[in-house]
Amino acid sequence: MNRELQNKAPIMEALEAFKKMRVVPFDVPGHKHGRGNPELTAFLGEQCMMVDVNSMKPLDNLCHPVSVIREAEKLAADAFGSTNAFLMTNGTTSAVQAMILSTCKKEDKIILPRNVHRSVINALILCGAVPVYVNPHTHDRLGIALGMSVSEVEAAIKANPDAVAVLVNNPTYYGICSDLRSITNIAHEHNMLVLVDEAHGTHFYFGKDMPVSAMAADADIASVSMHKSGGSLTQSSFLLTGKRINHNRVRQIINLTQTTSGSYLLMSSLDVSRKNLALNGEHIYSKVVAMADYARNEINKIGDYYAYAGELINGDTIYDFDNTKLSVNTLEIGLAGIEVYDILRDEYDIQTEFGDLANFLAYLSAGDRFRDIERLVSALAEIRRRYKHSKLGMLKQEYISPKVVVAPQQAFYSLNKSLPIRECSGRVCTEFVMCYPPGIPILAPGEEITDDIIEYIIYSKEKGSTLTGTEDPNVEYINVLS
Amino acid sequence: MELWFSERHTPNVKLSIRVDKQLVSVQSDFQRIDIYDSNEFGRFLTLDGYMMLTEMDEFIYHDMIVHVPMAVHPSPKNILVVGAGDGGVARELCKYDCVEHIDLVEIDEKVVEVCKEYLPETAIGLYDKRISIYFEDGLKFIRRYNNEYDLIIVDSTDPFGPGEGLFAKEFYGNCYKALKEDGIMINQHESPFYKEDALIVQRVHKRIIDTFDICRLYQAHIPTYPSGHWLFGFASKKYHPIKDLKTKQWKALGIETKYYNTKLHVGAFALPNYVEELLKNVEPED
């Protein structure tokens, strides 16, 4: 990485120059620097509206970048250590879809863990690729899905030599990392590409002593949610590609679904955040890790809660742990993670990232302060004092091995009918059922519905999880193959 | 030359005090600390530009935050003071022989340092043998205690900045846990007058009534605080602030006060209608 070059933020600089030009706008957007929408301008601020502009010669064009956007892409590639980088304004979902659509065609096999984000399986619906799932295993005590076992990936590769790619989810939402280097080596030996959903791993590229990043592990494509731990605006993201990938082809694929009105607010936020992380990332993330370590220590001192980290490492399915993640197991309190998540927000004005049946996750970043950590810890101590009861009857199982009966695309587009959830046992699902967040499907199109899954869905609803994905907004009916 | 200190009490109102000279200005890890001399209010301390105390009117605040609970609790021996690095609360507490030990938790060591040097009249309280001073976040300090204190006095700054955590529901819950079964918590409860401040009074009251069985507010008139109309919170597990007032015993102690007396004690709990209304809105219906 060239530190001197990283000082530049070409998109931001072009926008600054544009402001000074005082150009008369006879183009879109129609709010014309905010003047046409005073209430919105008062709400968001004039500075913000002023740079909400359309593509034009001095500002380049996201669909076919040749000047400042192209330069920002090159700087990002330099910062992330990739061959190429793409600025994404349709969320990391669009990056994940571009990654899969660039490498898989209809009926191609792709090896992946089942605990992927819905965007991965959505991409399979779009392109018609067939998933080969590797069981991610579940941690006995914590009830969280783990990383991919190298030997199981190898077995899947050998059993499916015609597969075109392996997708790794690294790190998971909870901070669990797989042995990315070994998986990449094995996949490459068998002429398969390696795709990494790195939505929660932006900091791996900039922090010190972090788990290995996708590009450092020589993986081929990675989707990086800059807006999560990287500090850019919500919905902005990077797609990174390595030396085996034809980036011009990837651009064509991106342009199949990407907006032609790429937001300059999002693009400049990517540009400025990249600059910040390149120059200050090491310092920023060492502070984040120090805060997370402190919080873990204090939370574990309360008793009954278990804030876990590196001690889980087992050399395979937990090859490494992302210490910036503050994941806390709540079962010993007698509360589901989602219940603690709700109490924190409703009674203590503390918003955490998500809660599942046994854990909740507090997302830490550059913006956190020690005094806010004290509030979280104190609130957890209070919740224990006020709510602790027997954990009898608490479920924790988060992973139910899916039985894929038909490919996602085929299931999604087949004739189906809607049945009450309790009558679905033995049927093949044609839609998603998931808790959001984290957005990892309990059921994906093409999978058989079992009694265990039905029980799990009903229990999650009872505990207050927000279930989504089904055509029925109340998630009382599920679409199944007719 | 005219030199004025001004503090905005709302976006449209400010209070200005003519300054004779500025004595010190330091930036600590937490806040900016300033000490000024003035003709009208004597020496005064500000944190991040907000008035904390003046030599002229600090007796009102310190009398009311200390002597009210001390005249109710029959034997307050072990006391926790959160904030109050200026020493004023400790000074008043140390007038009582029944007090055996005081833990004083101040987040900012620099405040104590500056007050010891420039505000000896209040800082005198910090030198008593019965006091242990801890420099840490009160919210963190209190987590480790259970059934420990007879009285907790929360002398916080404002609900923004470093004192934010001392207005959180989890803090009051932690205080409840740290108090003995007949313990009392007194907190600086902001002003009910200006709209934004009134909302804070309401939110804080809601958080305290969710935690303590007995919660009453009382008032005092403090000229240099926004609107001058100031509230304190009396939260308790057992004692009622008026029914359990020990008038005779307290008078027998012969403690000299400039503002507080037991008649005023009773009167201070009688609140204006608009304040009663404000509080009733968040109280559960009987």
HADDOCK unambig.tbl for C-alpha pairs under 7 A between the chains (distance, minus, plus):
assign (segid A and resid 348 and name CA) (segid B and resid 169 and name CA) 6.16 0.50 0.50
assign (segid A and resid 348 and name CA) (segid B and resid 170 and name CA) 6.83 0.50 0.50
assign (segid A and resid 374 and name CA) (segid B and resid 139 and name CA) 6.62 0.50 0.50
assign (segid A and resid 374 and name CA) (segid B and resid 140 and name CA) 6.08 0.50 0.50
assign (segid A and resid 375 and name CA) (segid B and resid 165 and name CA) 6.42 0.50 0.50
assign (segid A and resid 378 and name CA) (segid B and resid 143 and name CA) 6.50 0.50 0.50
assign (segid A and resid 378 and name CA) (segid B and resid 170 and name CA) 5.73 0.50 0.50
assign (segid A and resid 378 and name CA) (segid B and resid 171 and name CA) 6.93 0.50 0.50
assign (segid A and resid 379 and name CA) (segid B and resid 170 and name CA) 4.81 0.50 0.50
assign (segid A and resid 382 and name CA) (segid B and resid 170 and name CA) 6.13 0.50 0.50
assign (segid A and resid 382 and name CA) (segid B and resid 173 and name CA) 6.28 0.50 0.50
assign (segid A and resid 382 and name CA) (segid B and resid 174 and name CA) 6.67 0.50 0.50
